[in-house]
Amino acid sequence: MPDTPSTPTQHALVTGATGGIGRGICFALIEQARKDGVRLHISAAASQHGDKLEALVHELRAKGVGASGVAGDITDPTQCAALVAKAQASGGDLTALICNAGASGPGKLAELSIAQWDLTFNLNARSAWLLARAAREQLARTRGSVTAIASMSGLHPHPGNGAYSAAKAALIMLCRQLAQEWAGEGIRVNTVCPGMVRTPLTEAMYQDADIHARRVALVPLGRIGQPDDVGAAVAWLSSAGAAYVTGQNLVVDGGVADHMLSMLPGRPGRAPVDD
């Protein structure tokens, strides 16, 4: 459908946009916009400007959407506010904030430094609050949405993975609380929990045929996730099709999280036998 002066416009700010899942989100947003017949601008955010960000912006524009690159340190409150302001300057008021940037820092809790704990929480939980707070007025005007990328590790303990599980669990609750507090302003807030996803960061691991096969065996749907799988979920939650969805956590893991009890030895459902 060709654009007209009355074509609805959407503007999404995506953090961590140059990573595997971030890229998947950007391109899924484009497909969703085409289905919905809306004009889209994507503000692709990274920690700093560089070749990767410029290349992504070029790819997005080649798909026929508006795109700009913005950069900032999301652990810095001042830079979070500046990032949102830069996005607004390039594409107008945000209709969607997608908090994808984050990182884990493996380590046993007894040995984890306070600095590493704080960095993990700042990257994965506090940054979402800072960005959402900075974008709140824009999102209220557009009746927009916030979608944060959590993790399967936020649903279950992940021993040896430092503060990551605790931080992602905090992110899920943060978004549930924001959903309640901001619903009156028309702002929807949700999270997406990916399971095992094949990205450039994990590709080396999946090149090991044994590890790949063992991981696939854990997934009821029989395959490892792709960035597009996560992107499609985020794009839907950011669209008008999810206009009545808020405070929810959408698990995109091929069924892994609910598969754990099936791994216990013994057959379920057999009645106990009295001696």
N, C-alpha and C positions, 0 to 999 in steps of 0.2 A: 504494500500500500504506500503510495507516495506521500511525502510530508505535505501538510497544508498548514496555514496559519493557526488552525484550531487543533492541530495534532498535539496530544498531551506530551509533556516533557518530563523525563526522569533524570535525576543526577545522583550517581552513586559514588561515594568515596570508599575505596577498597584499600586497606592497609596490607602490607606484606604482599603487594600485588605481583612482584616479580618472581615469587616462589612458585612451586608446582601447584599447590591448591589455590593460591592467589590468582594465577593465570587462568586456572580452570573456572574460577568464579567470574572473572572478567568476561570470558567468552560465553559462559552460560547466561550472563546478564544480557548479552547482545542477542542471543537466541530467544530469550524470554521477551525482550522488547519487540522483536520482530513479530512474535506470535500475538502480542498484545496490541500491536500497531501504535507504539509510542516512540517518540524521539528520545535518544539516550545520550547522555554525556557521562563518561567515566573519568573520575580523578583517581589515577593510579598512584598509590603512595608507597614509598620505600624509605629506608633510613637515610639514604643519601642519593643525590643525582649521580648518574653514570650511564655507561653504555647499555646496561640491562634495562634500565627504566626507559631510556630513549627508544630502544628497540621495541619494547612492549607498546609504548604509545604509538609508534609508527604502525605496528601490527593492528592495533585497535582501530586506528583511523582508516586503515586499508579495508576494514570491515564495514565502513560507512557510518561510523558513529563519531561523535565528538569525544576527544580524549586529551588529557593533559597529565603531566607528571608533576607530583608534588613530593617534597622530601622533608623529613623531620625525625627527631628522636622521640619515640612515643613514651619513653620513661621520664621525659622532661615535661612538666605541666605547661610551661610557657610554649614549648614547641608543639604540644598537642593542640593548644588553642590556635597557634599560628598555622598549623597544618589544615585545620578546618577552615580558617579564614582564607587561605590560599585556594582551597578547593572552591569555596563560594565565589571568589573573584574570577575563577576560570570557567565555572559552569553554572553559576546561580545557586539558589538555595538547594540544599541537599534534600532528596526524597528518601535516600537510603544510606545509612552508615554501616559498613561491613568491617568489623574488627577481626581481621584474620591474622595479623602479625603476632607472633609468639615464639617461644623457644623453651626447650627443656634443658636441664642441667643435671645429668646423671650423678648420683652419689648417695651414699647411705646417710640417713638423717643424723645419725650420731656423729658423723664426720663432716657434715655439710657446714660450710662457713656461713656466718650471718650475712655476709655480702652476697653470696650466691642465693640464699633464701630470698633476700630482698629483691634481687634482680629478677628472679623467677616470678615472684608475685607482681612486681612492677610491670614486667613485659606482658604477662598473661591475664592479669585481673585489673590492676589499677589503671592501666592504659585505656581499657575499654570504658571505665568510668570517666576518666578525664576527657576522652574523645566524645563520648555521649553527652557529657555535661556541656562541652563547648558547642556541640551541634544542636542542642535541645531547642533553641529558639527557631532555628531553621526548620527542624523536623516538625515542630508544632504548627508552623505556618503551612507546611505541605502535607500535614498528617502523614508523615513518613514513618520509617522503621529503622530499627537497629537490629543487626544480626551479628552475633559473635561466634567465632569458631572455638568450641571447647575441645573435648577429646574423650574417647572411651576411658582414658586414664582418670578423667574427672568423675566417672561413675563407679570405678573400682580402684582399690589401692594398687599401685604399681611399684612394688618393692625395688629399691635401688635406683629409682628414677628421681631422686632428690625431692624437691618441693613441688614438682610438676602436677601430681595428682591433686594435692591440696589446693594449688592455685587454680586449676581448671574447675574443681568443685566449687571454689569460691566464685569463679566467673559465672557458672550456671546459676547460683543463688543470686548473685548481683543482678543478672538480667531478669530473673523472676521478680525481684523487688522493684527494679526500674519499670517493668511492665505494669505493676500495680500502681506505682506512684505517678506514672506519666500517661496512663490510659485516658484520664480525663482531658488530656491535651491532644488526644488522637494519635499518640505515638505508640507503635507496637514494638515490642522487644522480645527476641527469641534467640535461642542458641542452636547450633548444630554440632553434634558429636561424631566426628569421623572415627572409623575403626582403622584397620590397616590400609594405607593408601600408598600406591606406588608413585613416588615423586623423584626428582633428581637427587634429593637428599638421601632417599632410601634405595635408590637404584642399585648401588653396589651390593647391598645385602641380597637383593632379589636376583642378582646374577649368580648367586650360589644356588644351584639347582636343588640341593637337599633342603636348604632353608626355605626356598620358595615353595617346594612341595609340602613341607610340614606346615607352613602357614596356611596355604590353600586348604589343607585338610581340616583346619579349624573353622573354616567359614561355611556355614550351611548353604549359602548360594554358590559355593564352589569356585570363587575367584577373588583375587585381591582387588580392592577398590582403586579407581582412577580419579584424578582431580575433577574430571567432568561429573562424577557421581556426586561429589560434595557441592560442586558449582551449581548443579541443577536444583539441589535442595535449597541452597541459599537464594538462587534467583526466584524460586517460587515464593519463599517466605518474604522476599522483598517486593513481590508483585501484588496487584490488586486481587489476584486469586486467593491470597491469604489475608484478606482484609479483616477477617474476624478471628485471626489466630494471634494470640499474644501470650507471653509467659511460658512458652513451650520449649522443650528440648527435643529436637529431632535427631534420632540416632541413625547414622548412615554407616553401617558396619557389616552389611551382609548377613546379619543375624548372630554375630560372634558373642556379643555381650549376654544374650539370653541362651547361649549354647553351653554355658559352663557346666550345668548340672548333668548334661548328657555325657560328660567326660568321666563321671564317677564310676568306679567298677561296680558290676552287678546290674541286673535288669530291674528297672522300676516296674511297679504294678503287680508284682507277684505277692500274693497274700502270705503272711508269716505262717509257719508251720509249728504247731505245738508238739513238744516231745512227749 
